[in-house]
Amino acid sequence: MRQVHADFSVSISELKKNPSALLAQASGSPIAVLNHNRPAAYLIPAETYEALMDLIEDYELAKLVEERLADKEQAVSVSLDDL
């Protein structure tokens, strides 16, 4: 059985009945949506999703910086006055 990564869980049919009440009950915590007692999806607040997207973007930018630092010998030296 797969691990559930949330303190709250609901079945898909429960979610269909009253999603607003479930969101209020969870108080901003993630909700695992189960299908046949297995996680099918996670419902998270918009603010949490946006923060996750920011973290992913920061991670991807950090990887790009690391890749470019590895190619430092190919860099062209330029002064700010030349720009």
N, C-alpha and C positions, 0 to 999 in steps of 0.2 A: 504494500500500500504506500502511495506517495505521501510525503510529509505535507502538512498544511501550514503555510507560513502566515497565519493570521490568528488573532485571538477570537474573532467572530467568524462564524460560518453559517451559510444558509443554503437551502436547496434552490434550484432554479425556479421551482413552482412557488416557493415562499417569496422569492425576490419579485416575481410577477405580481403578487397580491398587493404589496404595499412597499415599493422601493424607498419612498421618502421616510417612512417610519424606521426602516432598517438603517438608513444613513444616520438618522437622528440617534438611534439606539447605540450605534457604533462610536459616536462622538469623535469622528475624524480618524478612527483607526481603520486599517484595511479590513475588508470583508472577503472571505473566501466563498466563492459561489461553487457549490458542489453539484455534480451530476453523477448519480449512482454512487454517492459517498466518495467521489474523487474530485479533486479541485479541477474545475473547468475554466475558471477565470478568477481574477481578483478585482474587487471594486475598491478604488482608492479615491480620496478627495482630490479635486482639481489642483489644489495647492501642492499636494504631495507629488502628483504627476508632473507638474511644472518644475518642481525642485529636482526630481529625478532626471528630467530632460536636460536641465542646466548642468547637472553633474556629468551626464553622459557627454554633453558637448565639451565641457571642460576636460574630461578624460581624453576625448578624441584630439583636442587641441594640444594637450600635453604630449600625446604620442607623436603628433606631427612635429612638435618642437624637438623631441628626442631624435627623431629620424633626421631632421635637418642638422642637428648638432653633430650627428655621426658623419655627415658629409661636409664638415667644417672646412676641410682642405680645399673644397671646390668653391668656397665662398669668395666673393669679390669685395675687396675693401673699398668703401666709399665714405667720403666725409659728408657731414650734414650740409656744408656749404655748397657741395656739388649738386645736391638734390634741389 
